[in-house]
Amino acid sequence: MGTLNEEMADVSSDVDHVRAKLREEVPDFFEFDVAVGNIVYNANANSVSVSVEPSSRARDQLSDQLGGVNVKTDGALEFEFRLTESTSE
């Protein structure tokens, strides 16, 4: 059995891996440029929340896709991903 410090280091490493993966993959969900903001781990819910905001180019991209309409972007989207435990060991 590992020490508490070793277990905390393992959890921190796992969360860092999840954060990196989300920063890489979340922008692919959108057909316009987005910036991934805060990524927060919630230990009580065993989940990770990710905020996403349209990038400075998003308005122009959306306007072009919608035929030149004026597009205003305000605020951010927030996603919560629940983590599951892997049974492979």
MOPAC internal coordinates of N, CA, C and O (Angstrom, degrees):
PM7 1SCF
backbone

  N    0.0000 0     0.00 0     0.00 0    0    0    0
  C    1.4457 1     0.00 0     0.00 0    1    0    0
  C    1.5221 1   108.49 1     0.00 0    2    1    0
  O    1.2310 1   121.26 1   -47.36 1    3    2    1
  N    1.3382 1   115.19 1   132.64 1    3    2    1
  C    1.4540 1   120.63 1  -178.30 1    5    3    2
  C    1.5127 1   111.89 1   -79.42 1    6    5    3
  O    1.2310 1   121.56 1   -14.66 1    7    6    5
  N    1.3009 1   114.63 1   165.34 1    7    6    5
  C    1.4568 1   119.66 1   176.66 1    9    7    6
  C    1.5172 1   109.19 1   -77.26 1   10    9    7
  O    1.2310 1   120.79 1   -15.34 1   11   10    9
  N    1.3174 1   116.10 1   164.66 1   11   10    9
  C    1.4607 1   121.74 1   178.77 1   13   11   10
  C    1.5219 1   110.44 1   -59.29 1   14   13   11
  O    1.2310 1   120.40 1   139.18 1   15   14   13
  N    1.3316 1   116.84 1   -40.82 1   15   14   13
  C    1.4688 1   120.13 1   178.74 1   17   15   14
  C    1.5216 1   111.78 1   -61.68 1   18   17   15
  O    1.2310 1   120.17 1   139.89 1   19   18   17
  N    1.3294 1   117.28 1   -40.11 1   19   18   17
  C    1.4595 1   120.36 1   178.40 1   21   19   18
  C    1.5214 1   111.21 1   -66.06 1   22   21   19
  O    1.2310 1   120.72 1   138.32 1   23   22   21
  N    1.3270 1   116.23 1   -41.68 1   23   22   21
  C    1.4642 1   120.16 1   179.23 1   25   23   22
  C    1.5265 1   111.23 1   -65.91 1   26   25   23
  O    1.2310 1   120.12 1   139.92 1   27   26   25
  N    1.3300 1   117.38 1   -40.08 1   27   26   25
  C    1.4584 1   121.05 1   178.01 1   29   27   26
  C    1.5282 1   110.64 1   -65.35 1   30   29   27
  O    1.2310 1   120.28 1   142.13 1   31   30   29
  N    1.3181 1   117.07 1   -37.87 1   31   30   29
  C    1.4623 1   120.94 1   177.46 1   33   31   30
  C    1.5284 1   110.46 1   -64.56 1   34   33   31
  O    1.2310 1   120.54 1   140.89 1   35   34   33
  N    1.3398 1   116.57 1   -39.11 1   35   34   33
  C    1.4652 1   120.63 1   177.86 1   37   35   34
  C    1.5254 1   110.70 1   -63.70 1   38   37   35
  O    1.2310 1   120.37 1   135.12 1   39   38   37
  N    1.3284 1   116.91 1   -44.88 1   39   38   37
  C    1.4718 1   121.54 1   179.38 1   41   39   38
  C    1.5234 1   109.73 1   -62.95 1   42   41   39
  O    1.2310 1   120.40 1   134.66 1   43   42   41
  N    1.3192 1   116.84 1   -45.34 1   43   42   41
  C    1.4587 1   120.70 1   179.63 1   45   43   42
  C    1.5239 1   110.79 1   -59.92 1   46   45   43
  O    1.2310 1   120.41 1   138.01 1   47   46   45
  N    1.3124 1   116.82 1   -41.99 1   47   46   45
  C    1.4617 1   121.24 1   178.53 1   49   47   46
  C    1.5253 1   111.09 1   -64.08 1   50   49   47
  O    1.2310 1   120.62 1   137.74 1   51   50   49
  N    1.3368 1   116.42 1   -42.26 1   51   50   49
  C    1.4665 1   120.52 1   178.42 1   53   51   50
  C    1.5268 1   111.08 1   -62.58 1   54   53   51
  O    1.2310 1   120.32 1   135.82 1   55   54   53
  N    1.3294 1   117.00 1   -44.18 1   55   54   53
  C    1.4636 1   121.33 1   179.96 1   57   55   54
  C    1.5277 1   110.14 1   -64.90 1   58   57   55
  O    1.2310 1   119.87 1   139.27 1   59   58   57
  N    1.3201 1   117.85 1   -40.73 1   59   58   57
  C    1.4633 1   121.15 1   177.16 1   61   59   58
  C    1.5345 1   110.89 1   -61.39 1   62   61   59
  O    1.2310 1   120.50 1   140.67 1   63   62   61
  N    1.3147 1   116.65 1   -39.33 1   63   62   61
  C    1.4666 1   121.26 1   177.75 1   65   63   62
  C    1.5345 1   110.16 1   -63.61 1   66   65   63
  O    1.2310 1   120.23 1   135.42 1   67   66   65
  N    1.3332 1   117.17 1   -44.58 1   67   66   65
  C    1.4655 1   121.88 1   178.94 1   69   67   66
  C    1.5283 1   109.96 1   -62.57 1   70   69   67
  O    1.2310 1   120.07 1   136.16 1   71   70   69
  N    1.3239 1   117.48 1   -43.84 1   71   70   69
  C    1.4659 1   121.00 1   178.54 1   73   71   70
  C    1.5319 1   111.04 1   -58.98 1   74   73   71
  O    1.2310 1   120.38 1   133.19 1   75   74   73
  N    1.3142 1   116.88 1   -46.81 1   75   74   73
  C    1.4639 1   120.90 1  -179.60 1   77   75   74
  C    1.5291 1   110.79 1   -62.05 1   78   77   75
  O    1.2310 1   120.58 1   138.29 1   79   78   77
  N    1.3143 1   116.49 1   -41.71 1   79   78   77
  C    1.4642 1   121.47 1   179.95 1   81   79   78
  C    1.5261 1   110.36 1   -64.54 1   82   81   79
  O    1.2310 1   119.99 1   137.49 1   83   82   81
  N    1.3349 1   117.63 1   -42.51 1   83   82   81
  C    1.4610 1   120.85 1   179.04 1   85   83   82
  C    1.5248 1   111.43 1   -65.66 1   86   85   83
  O    1.2310 1   120.04 1   137.48 1   87   86   85
  N    1.3343 1   117.53 1   -42.52 1   87   86   85
  C    1.4766 1   120.42 1   177.97 1   89   87   86
  C    1.5310 1   111.15 1   -59.63 1   90   89   87
  O    1.2310 1   121.06 1   146.96 1   91   90   89
  N    1.3180 1   115.57 1   -33.04 1   91   90   89
  C    1.4629 1   120.60 1  -179.20 1   93   91   90
  C    1.5293 1   111.88 1   -78.89 1   94   93   91
  O    1.2310 1   119.69 1   137.78 1   95   94   93
  N    1.3322 1   118.20 1   -42.22 1   95   94   93
  C    1.4613 1   121.73 1  -169.59 1   97   95   94
  C    1.5290 1   115.47 1   -93.99 1   98   97   95
  O    1.2310 1   119.11 1   147.66 1   99   98   97
  N    1.3254 1   119.31 1   -32.34 1   99   98   97
  C    1.4626 1   121.17 1  -175.54 1  101   99   98
  C    1.5281 1   112.83 1   -58.62 1  102  101   99
  O    1.2310 1   118.31 1   137.71 1  103  102  101
  N    1.3373 1   120.83 1   -42.29 1  103  102  101
  C    1.4707 1   119.01 1   179.36 1  105  103  102
  C    1.5331 1   113.64 1   -58.65 1  106  105  103
  O    1.2310 1   119.79 1   155.19 1  107  106  105
  N    1.3254 1   118.01 1   -24.81 1  107  106  105
  C    1.4631 1   121.20 1   179.13 1  109  107  106
  C    1.5275 1   112.77 1   -69.43 1  110  109  107
  O    1.2310 1   119.58 1   164.86 1  111  110  109
  N    1.3337 1   118.41 1   -15.14 1  111  110  109
  C    1.4630 1   121.95 1   178.66 1  113  111  110
  C    1.5259 1   111.96 1   -72.14 1  114  113  111
  O    1.2310 1   119.87 1   164.57 1  115  114  113
  N    1.3282 1   117.85 1   -15.43 1  115  114  113
  C    1.4559 1   122.63 1  -172.38 1  117  115  114
  C    1.5180 1   111.23 1  -113.95 1  118  117  115
  O    1.2310 1   120.81 1   -30.02 1  119  118  117
  N    1.3194 1   116.05 1   149.98 1  119  118  117
  C    1.4575 1   121.12 1   177.93 1  121  119  118
  C    1.5238 1   111.28 1   -94.15 1  122  121  119
  O    1.2310 1   120.19 1  -166.64 1  123  122  121
  N    1.3011 1   117.24 1    13.36 1  123  122  121
  C    1.4582 1   123.14 1   176.16 1  125  123  122
  C    1.5174 1   107.53 1  -140.79 1  126  125  123
  O    1.2310 1   121.17 1   -14.75 1  127  126  125
  N    1.3330 1   115.36 1   165.25 1  127  126  125
  C    1.4669 1   119.83 1  -176.06 1  129  127  126
  C    1.5215 1   111.33 1   -70.67 1  130  129  127
  O    1.2310 1   120.85 1   -47.06 1  131  130  129
  N    1.3172 1   115.99 1   132.94 1  131  130  129
  C    1.4643 1   121.78 1   175.14 1  133  131  130
  C    1.5221 1   109.19 1  -130.85 1  134  133  131
  O    1.2310 1   121.65 1   -21.44 1  135  134  133
  N    1.3058 1   114.44 1   158.56 1  135  134  133
  C    1.4618 1   121.68 1   174.24 1  137  135  134
  C    1.5205 1   107.86 1  -115.15 1  138  137  135
  O    1.2310 1   120.63 1   -52.69 1  139  138  137
  N    1.3176 1   116.40 1   127.31 1  139  138  137
  C    1.4638 1   120.87 1   177.06 1  141  139  138
  C    1.5155 1   107.14 1   -81.99 1  142  141  139
  O    1.2310 1   120.88 1   -55.50 1  143  142  141
  N    1.3321 1   115.92 1   124.50 1  143  142  141
  C    1.4601 1   121.19 1  -178.56 1  145  143  142
  C    1.5137 1   111.09 1   -94.80 1  146  145  143
  O    1.2310 1   121.29 1    55.89 1  147  146  145
  N    1.3101 1   115.13 1  -124.11 1  147  146  145
  C    1.4660 1   120.94 1  -177.20 1  149  147  146
  C    1.5161 1   111.75 1   -69.33 1  150  149  147
  O    1.2310 1   121.50 1   -39.27 1  151  150  149
  N    1.3097 1   114.73 1   140.73 1  151  150  149
  C    1.4571 1   122.31 1   171.64 1  153  151  150
  C    1.5172 1   105.79 1  -125.49 1  154  153  151
  O    1.2310 1   121.27 1   -63.56 1  155  154  153
  N    1.3453 1   115.18 1   116.44 1  155  154  153
  C    1.4681 1   120.63 1  -172.85 1  157  155  154
  C    1.5221 1   109.90 1  -122.64 1  158  157  155
  O    1.2310 1   120.96 1   -50.36 1  159  158  157
  N    1.3297 1   115.77 1   129.64 1  159  158  157
  C    1.4586 1   121.53 1   176.13 1  161  159  158
  C    1.5158 1   109.27 1   -90.67 1  162  161  159
  O    1.2310 1   120.34 1   -48.79 1  163  162  161
  N    1.3429 1   116.95 1   131.21 1  163  162  161
  C    1.4529 1   122.98 1   177.54 1  165  163  162
  C    1.5310 1   107.73 1  -111.90 1  166  165  163
  O    1.2310 1   120.65 1   -75.89 1  167  166  165
  N    1.3191 1   116.37 1   104.11 1  167  166  165
  C    1.4686 1   120.96 1  -176.49 1  169  167  166
  C    1.5230 1   111.95 1   -66.06 1  170  169  167
  O    1.2310 1   119.91 1   147.00 1  171  170  169
  N    1.3365 1   117.79 1   -33.00 1  171  170  169
  C    1.4651 1   120.56 1  -178.99 1  173  171  170
  C    1.5217 1   112.05 1   -64.71 1  174  173  171
  O    1.2310 1   120.26 1   141.52 1  175  174  173
  N    1.3259 1   117.10 1   -38.48 1  175  174  173
  C    1.4603 1   121.38 1  -179.21 1  177  175  174
  C    1.5252 1   112.26 1   -99.78 1  178  177  175
  O    1.2310 1   120.41 1   176.10 1  179  178  177
  N    1.3337 1   116.82 1    -3.90 1  179  178  177
  C    1.4589 1   122.63 1  -175.17 1  181  179  178
  C    1.5329 1   109.88 1    49.96 1  182  181  179
  O    1.2310 1   122.00 1  -125.32 1  183  182  181
  N    1.3401 1   113.79 1    54.68 1  183  182  181
  C    1.4571 1   119.87 1  -178.59 1  185  183  182
  C    1.5266 1   109.97 1  -139.33 1  186  185  183
  O    1.2310 1   121.60 1   -14.17 1  187  186  185
  N    1.3186 1   114.54 1   165.83 1  187  186  185
  C    1.4491 1   121.75 1   176.96 1  189  187  186
  C    1.5256 1   107.23 1  -126.07 1  190  189  187
  O    1.2310 1   120.38 1   -51.78 1  191  190  189
  N    1.3388 1   116.88 1   128.22 1  191  190  189
  C    1.4572 1   121.90 1   176.34 1  193  191  190
  C    1.5185 1   109.15 1  -102.41 1  194  193  191
  O    1.2310 1   121.34 1   -41.96 1  195  194  193
  N    1.3284 1   115.05 1   138.04 1  195  194  193
  C    1.4618 1   121.81 1  -178.17 1  197  195  194
  C    1.5217 1   108.25 1  -127.58 1  198  197  195
  O    1.2310 1   120.57 1   -51.85 1  199  198  197
  N    1.3358 1   116.52 1   128.15 1  199  198  197
  C    1.4607 1   119.36 1   173.46 1  201  199  198
  C    1.5214 1   108.78 1  -101.25 1  202  201  199
  O    1.2310 1   121.35 1   -39.40 1  203  202  201
  N    1.3377 1   115.01 1   140.60 1  203  202  201
  C    1.4540 1   122.26 1  -176.92 1  205  203  202
  C    1.5211 1   108.28 1  -131.33 1  206  205  203
  O    1.2310 1   120.88 1   -47.60 1  207  206  205
  N    1.3321 1   115.93 1   132.40 1  207  206  205
  C    1.4578 1   120.87 1   178.08 1  209  207  206
  C    1.5166 1   109.52 1  -125.01 1  210  209  207
  O    1.2310 1   120.28 1   -35.67 1  211  210  209
  N    1.3328 1   117.07 1   144.33 1  211  210  209
  C    1.4620 1   118.92 1   175.02 1  213  211  210
  C    1.5251 1   109.73 1   -61.28 1  214  213  211
  O    1.2310 1   120.50 1   -39.42 1  215  214  213
  N    1.3170 1   116.65 1   140.58 1  215  214  213
  C    1.4607 1   120.24 1   178.70 1  217  215  214
  C    1.5256 1   109.57 1   -76.43 1  218  217  215
  O    1.2310 1   120.43 1    -3.25 1  219  218  217
  N    1.3022 1   116.79 1   176.75 1  219  218  217
  C    1.4582 1   121.06 1  -179.61 1  221  219  218
  C    1.5329 1   111.42 1   -64.96 1  222  221  219
  O    1.2310 1   119.52 1   154.86 1  223  222  221
  N    1.3151 1   118.52 1   -25.14 1  223  222  221
  C    1.4713 1   121.98 1   179.18 1  225  223  222
  C    1.5253 1   112.90 1   -85.96 1  226  225  223
  O    1.2310 1   119.58 1   167.94 1  227  226  225
  N    1.3212 1   118.41 1   -12.06 1  227  226  225
  C    1.4601 1   121.57 1  -173.28 1  229  227  226
  C    1.5271 1   112.63 1   -60.44 1  230  229  227
  O    1.2310 1   119.81 1   139.15 1  231  230  229
  N    1.3305 1   117.98 1   -40.85 1  231  230  229
  C    1.4682 1   119.63 1  -178.47 1  233  231  230
  C    1.5222 1   110.98 1   -59.91 1  234  233  231
  O    1.2310 1   120.54 1   134.38 1  235  234  233
  N    1.3327 1   116.58 1   -45.62 1  235  234  233
  C    1.4644 1   120.06 1   179.58 1  237  235  234
  C    1.5281 1   111.24 1   -64.83 1  238  237  235
  O    1.2310 1   120.56 1   138.82 1  239  238  237
  N    1.3269 1   116.54 1   -41.18 1  239  238  237
  C    1.4661 1   120.11 1   179.47 1  241  239  238
  C    1.5278 1   110.88 1   -63.19 1  242  241  239
  O    1.2310 1   120.62 1   134.64 1  243  242  241
  N    1.3353 1   116.42 1   -45.36 1  243  242  241
  C    1.4621 1   120.12 1   179.82 1  245  243  242
  C    1.5202 1   111.25 1   -66.67 1  246  245  243
  O    1.2310 1   120.26 1   139.65 1  247  246  245
  N    1.3187 1   117.11 1   -40.35 1  247  246  245
  C    1.4588 1   120.94 1   178.26 1  249  247  246
  C    1.5261 1   110.38 1   -59.70 1  250  249  247
  O    1.2310 1   120.34 1   134.88 1  251  250  249
  N    1.3166 1   116.96 1   -45.12 1  251  250  249
  C    1.4651 1   120.86 1   178.20 1  253  251  250
  C    1.5242 1   111.53 1   -61.58 1  254  253  251
  O    1.2310 1   120.37 1   136.87 1  255  254  253
  N    1.3430 1   116.91 1   -43.13 1  255  254  253
  C    1.4651 1   120.69 1  -179.01 1  257  255  254
  C    1.5225 1   111.82 1   -66.42 1  258  257  255
  O    1.2310 1   120.26 1   149.56 1  259  258  257
  N    1.3295 1   117.10 1   -30.44 1  259  258  257
  C    1.4665 1   121.58 1  -176.65 1  261  259  258
  C    1.5266 1   112.77 1   -97.46 1  262  261  259
  O    1.2310 1   120.23 1  -167.28 1  263  262  261
  N    1.3125 1   117.16 1    12.72 1  263  262  261
  C    1.4557 1   120.30 1   174.73 1  265  263  262
  C    1.5104 1   115.04 1    83.39 1  266  265  263
  O    1.2310 1   119.58 1  -152.01 1  267  266  265
  N    1.3032 1   118.42 1    27.99 1  267  266  265
  C    1.4528 1   121.69 1   173.96 1  269  267  266
  C    1.5149 1   116.10 1    92.14 1  270  269  267
  O    1.2310 1   119.88 1  -170.84 1  271  270  269
  N    1.3257 1   117.83 1     9.16 1  271  270  269
  C    1.4677 1   118.80 1   178.20 1  273  271  270
  C    1.5228 1   110.21 1   -68.71 1  274  273  271
  O    1.2310 1   120.80 1   -24.41 1  275  274  273
  N    1.3259 1   116.07 1   155.59 1  275  274  273
  C    1.4558 1   121.22 1   177.92 1  277  275  274
  C    1.5328 1   108.65 1   -76.87 1  278  277  275
  O    1.2310 1   120.35 1   -53.93 1  279  278  277
  N    1.2975 1   116.93 1   126.07 1  279  278  277
  C    1.4600 1   122.45 1  -177.75 1  281  279  278
  C    1.5201 1   109.06 1  -115.08 1  282  281  279
  O    1.2310 1   120.75 1   -50.80 1  283  282  281
  N    1.3348 1   116.18 1   129.20 1  283  282  281
  C    1.4607 1   121.33 1   174.19 1  285  283  282
  C    1.5233 1   107.62 1  -113.56 1  286  285  283
  O    1.2310 1   121.08 1   -44.37 1  287  286  285
  N    1.3086 1   115.54 1   135.63 1  287  286  285
  C    1.4627 1   120.04 1   177.07 1  289  287  286
  C    1.5173 1   108.02 1  -119.82 1  290  289  287
  O    1.2310 1   121.23 1   -49.42 1  291  290  289
  N    1.3115 1   115.25 1   130.58 1  291  290  289
  C    1.4519 1   120.31 1  -179.57 1  293  291  290
  C    1.5175 1   108.16 1  -147.54 1  294  293  291
  O    1.2310 1   120.55 1   -52.71 1  295  294  293
  N    1.3035 1   116.55 1   127.29 1  295  294  293
  C    1.4527 1   120.06 1   177.41 1  297  295  294
  C    1.5132 1   113.25 1    95.30 1  298  297  295
  O    1.2310 1   121.76 1     8.06 1  299  298  297
  N    1.3039 1   114.25 1  -171.94 1  299  298  297
  C    1.4547 1   121.01 1  -175.75 1  301  299  298
  C    1.5192 1   109.44 1  -136.22 1  302  301  299
  O    1.2310 1   121.00 1   -22.41 1  303  302  301
  N    1.3066 1   115.69 1   157.59 1  303  302  301
  C    1.4529 1   122.65 1   171.47 1  305  303  302
  C    1.5171 1   107.44 1   -97.14 1  306  305  303
  O    1.2310 1   120.57 1   -33.16 1  307  306  305
  N    1.3266 1   116.51 1   146.84 1  307  306  305
  C    1.4589 1   119.37 1   175.94 1  309  307  306
  C    1.5145 1   108.93 1  -128.80 1  310  309  307
  O    1.2310 1   121.36 1   -47.84 1  311  310  309
  N    1.3248 1   115.01 1   132.16 1  311  310  309
  C    1.4531 1   122.55 1   179.72 1  313  311  310
  C    1.5220 1   108.77 1  -117.69 1  314  313  311
  O    1.2310 1   120.82 1   -36.69 1  315  314  313
  N    1.3320 1   116.04 1   143.31 1  315  314  313
  C    1.4605 1   120.13 1   175.86 1  317  315  314
  C    1.5226 1   107.85 1  -120.87 1  318  317  315
  O    1.2310 1   121.49 1   -58.48 1  319  318  317
  N    1.3248 1   114.74 1   121.52 1  319  318  317
  C    1.4609 1   121.27 1   179.21 1  321  319  318
  C    1.5181 1   108.40 1  -106.08 1  322  321  319
  O    1.2310 1   120.32 1   -56.39 1  323  322  321
  N    1.3176 1   116.99 1   123.61 1  323  322  321
  C    1.4588 1   121.51 1   176.14 1  325  323  322
  C    1.5286 1   108.63 1   -83.71 1  326  325  323
  O    1.2310 1   120.79 1   -46.62 1  327  326  325
  N    1.3116 1   116.10 1   133.38 1  327  326  325
  C    1.4555 1   120.94 1  -179.94 1  329  327  326
  C    1.5170 1   110.15 1   -89.11 1  330  329  327
  O    1.2310 1   120.80 1   -34.54 1  331  330  329
  N    1.3114 1   116.08 1   145.46 1  331  330  329
  C    1.4564 1   121.09 1   176.15 1  333  331  330
  C    1.5137 1   108.57 1  -122.33 1  334  333  331
  O    1.2310 1   121.12 1   -23.00 1  335  334  333
  N    1.2993 1   115.46 1   157.00 1  335  334  333
  C    1.4592 1   120.05 1  -179.94 1  337  335  334
  C    1.5128 1   109.44 1   -89.46 1  338  337  335
  O    1.2310 1   120.90 1   -40.74 1  339  338  337
  N    1.2985 1   115.88 1   139.26 1  339  338  337
  C    1.4533 1   121.95 1   177.93 1  341  339  338
  C    1.5261 1   108.52 1   -83.54 1  342  341  339
  O    1.2310 1   120.95 1   -41.11 1  343  342  341
  N    1.3182 1   115.79 1   138.89 1  343  342  341
  C    1.4737 1   119.83 1   179.02 1  345  343  342
  C    1.5160 1   111.50 1   -94.44 1  346  345  343
  O    1.2310 1   120.28 1   177.01 1  347  346  345
  N    1.3266 1   117.07 1    -2.99 1  347  346  345
  C    1.4667 1   119.08 1  -179.57 1  349  347  346
  C    1.5217 1   110.19 1   -83.62 1  350  349  347
  O    1.2310 1   120.94 1   -56.98 1  351  350  349
  N    1.2944 1   115.81 1   123.02 1  351  350  349
  C    1.4869 1   121.28 1   178.29 1  353  351  350
  C    1.4918 1   109.43 1  -139.87 1  354  353  351
  O    1.2310 1   120.10 1   180.00 1  355  354  353

